[in-house]
Amino acid sequence: MYKFLEEAAADCMTRSVKTVTRDLTMRTLLLLFERDDFNAYPVVEGAYAVGLVTKLDFLKCFAFSP
């Protein structure tokens, strides 16, 4: 029943990684989420990963708090 808990990350990961940069607009990010059906993208600067942007991060941009 819980056999999936014994799988390795390599069995589930995306092998053709798509990345974004810090200067990507939210509109373009939305289009990428829709096109690729990904939940997150690594954010790169040069040859280094500097973060991760997720669909939840995207949605947080529209949350207003008093």
C-alpha positions as CSV (number, residue, x, y, z in Angstrom):
1,M,0.0,0.0,0.0
2,Y,2.8,2.4,0.8
3,K,5.3,1.2,-1.8
4,F,5.6,4.7,-3.2
5,L,7.4,5.7,0.0
6,E,10.3,3.5,-0.9
7,E,10.8,5.1,-4.4
8,A,13.8,7.2,-5.0
9,A,13.6,10.9,-6.0
10,A,15.2,9.9,-9.3
11,D,12.1,7.9,-10.1
12,C,9.8,10.9,-9.8
13,M,11.9,13.9,-10.8
14,T,11.7,15.9,-14.0
15,R,14.7,15.1,-16.1
16,S,14.5,18.0,-18.6
17,V,14.7,20.9,-16.2
18,K,13.3,24.2,-17.2
19,T,14.4,27.3,-15.3
20,V,13.5,30.9,-14.9
21,T,15.4,34.1,-14.0
22,R,14.6,36.7,-11.4
23,D,13.5,39.3,-14.0
24,L,10.7,37.1,-15.4
25,T,7.3,38.9,-15.2
26,M,4.4,37.4,-13.3
27,R,2.4,37.2,-16.6
28,T,5.1,35.2,-18.3
29,L,5.4,32.9,-15.2
30,L,1.7,32.3,-15.3
31,L,2.0,31.3,-19.0
32,L,4.8,28.9,-18.2
33,F,2.9,27.3,-15.4
34,E,0.0,26.7,-17.8
35,R,2.1,25.6,-20.7
36,D,4.4,23.2,-18.9
37,D,2.0,22.1,-16.1
38,F,4.8,22.4,-13.6
39,N,4.2,23.4,-9.9
40,A,7.6,25.0,-9.5
41,Y,10.7,26.3,-11.4
42,P,14.3,26.7,-10.2
43,V,15.4,30.4,-10.4
44,V,18.9,30.7,-11.8
45,E,21.4,33.5,-12.0
46,G,24.3,32.6,-14.2
47,A,25.3,29.0,-13.5
48,Y,23.8,29.1,-10.0
49,A,20.4,28.2,-8.6
50,V,19.3,31.0,-6.3
51,G,15.8,29.9,-5.4
52,L,12.6,28.2,-6.3
53,V,9.4,29.9,-7.4
54,T,6.1,27.9,-7.0
55,K,2.5,28.2,-7.9
56,L,1.8,29.1,-4.3
57,D,4.4,31.9,-4.5
58,F,2.5,33.2,-7.5
59,L,-0.8,33.1,-5.8
60,K,0.6,34.9,-2.7
61,C,1.3,37.9,-4.9
62,F,-2.5,38.4,-5.1
63,A,-3.2,38.0,-1.4
64,F,-3.9,41.2,0.4
65,S,-3.6,41.6,4.2
66,P,-4.5,44.6,6.3
